[in-house]
């Protein structure tokens, strides 16, 4: 046993830097693992949220020229006591095509309870109408004044969807909806609408 201890002492004496190097190496590995873990969590959070902050809590009013020649006014729709779902989209947008059926299905299931409105931006009307026909979109849609409305809402890209309670409060903003997202956010919207202040 004494021989082994003596051998260890000789090794340590011959390499006085070894304990410090092992400690530094271990510390480096721990720090590197923490950085990798933090980076991974950040990427997961960014990929998982798809929600973008907005500079307002109450949705700005707007008037949109619809494809059928009529005009949609947000304040008038909200005054009926129904919440409103506003979707910014374009025919050339791949994610817009991915969520088209989700929006149409939700609009159909909630007809008479929730107003859905599509704001077509940075697009040609003929292309937008062909897109709507292809995906069977029947809820209100238009492009008249779409550019200024998208600026008013701080739109960063399509698609973007805003869930607005009847009192004008913005309940949620989301990019590229799945069916599960839609169900969750409509439930949130209905709860917010039932708990209207005042």
N, C-alpha and C positions, 0 to 999 in steps of 0.2 A: 504494500500500500504506500509505504514511504517512497519507494522507487517511482511509482506512478505519479505521486505528488511532485517529486523532484523533476520528473520528466516534463510535467506540465509547467513548472516554474521555469525550467530552461527554455521551453517553447515560448512562454510569455515574455521572458527576458530577452530572447532572441528577436522577438517581434513585438515591441512595445506598442506599436500602432494598431495591432490586431483588434483589441476590444473596442477601440474608438471606431475603427473601420466597420466592424460588425454592427455597432450601434447606429452609425450613420447610414449604412446600407439598409438596415431594418426601418429606420425612420423614413428614408427615401421611398421604400416600397409602400409603407403605410400612407404617406402623403400622395403618392401616385394613385393608389387604389381609391383614396377619398376623392381625388380630382375626377377619376373615371366615373365613380359612382355619382358624383354631383352632376357631371356633364350628361350622363345617361338619364338621370331624373329630369334635368332641364329639357332634354330633347323629348322625353316622354310627355312632359307637361305641355310643351309647345305643340306636339303632334296630336295630343289628346283633346286639347281645349277647343280649337277652331273658333273660339269666341274672341272678338276684338272689342276693346273698350271704345266707348263713344263719348263725345264731349257734351252730351246732354242727358237729362233724365226724363224729360218730357219730349215726345216726338214732335218735330216741327210740322206745322200744317202745310199741305201742298194741294195743288190742283193738277190732275193728270189727264191729258187728252187721251181717250180710249180709242182702240182700233175700230169700235162700232160707231164712232162719231160723237159719242156723248163725253161728259166730263165727270171724273171722280174727284171728290173733295174729301180729304181725310177727316176734317172736323165734322162734316155732315154725317159721314159714316159712323164716327164715334158717338155723335149725339143720339144715335138710335139706341145706344146702350150696349152695342155689340163690340167685342174686341176686334182688332184688325191685324192681319198678318200681311206685311209688305215685303215682297220679294223682288230684288234687283237681279236682272238676268240679261243674257244675250244669246242669240242663236248659235254663235260660234264658240260658245263656252262649253267645254266638255263636262265639268262638274254640274253645270246647269241642266244638261241632258240627264245626268245621273240622278238628279233629285226631282226631275219633272213629274214623274209618276207619283212620288211621295206627296208633292204639293197638290196635284190634282185629286188624289185619293182623299187627302185630308180636307180639301175644300168641299168635295162631294159629301163626305161623311158629316161635315159640320155646317152644311148649308142651312141658313136661317139662324145660326147661332154665332158664327164667326165669319167676318168678311175677309176674303183673300183678294189681294190686289197685286198684279205683276207690273213692275216698272221696267220696260225694255230700254236698255241704254247701249250706246255706241254700236248701233246695228242699223240694218236696212229694214224698213217695214215689211217688204216682201219676204225677206228671210225670216223675220220674226213670225209672220203669219204661217209660213210653211212649217216652222218649228212647232208652233201651237197645234197645227193640224196633225203633224206626225205623232205628237205625244198626247193628243186628245185633250188639250187644255181648254177648259170651258169657263173657268173663273175670270173675273175682270182683268183686262190687260191693256196696256197702252204705252206709247212712247212720246206723246206730246208733252213737252216740258221735262222729259226724262233726264236730260243732262243737268239742268239747274237743280232738279230735285236730288240727284245723286251727289252733287256738290254740297247742297244743304245738309245732307245726311252724312257727309264725310266718307262716302263710299270709297273703299280702297281697291275693290275689284269684285268681279261677279263670280259666283253668286253671293249675295248677302241677304239675310232675312231678318226682319224686325218684328217682334211680337209686342203689340201695343194694347194696353188695357183701355177700357172705355173712357177713363178719365185722362187719357193721353200719356200715362206713364209708360216708359219703355221697360218692359219686363225682361227682355233678352234680345241679343243680337247674335246671329250664328252664320257660319259659312258651311255650305254643302251639307244639307240635312239628310240623315238616314231616316227610315221609318221609326226606329226607336227614339231618335232625337225628337222627331215630330210629336210623337205621343207624349213624351216627357214635357216638352215645352208648351204644348197645348194644355196639358194638365196644369202647369204653372200659370199659364195665362188665364185659365178659367178660375183658379184660386184667387189670383190677383184681381180679377174682375168681380168676384163675389165679395171681396174685402175692400171695396172702393171706399176711400176716405170720404168723410162728410156724410 
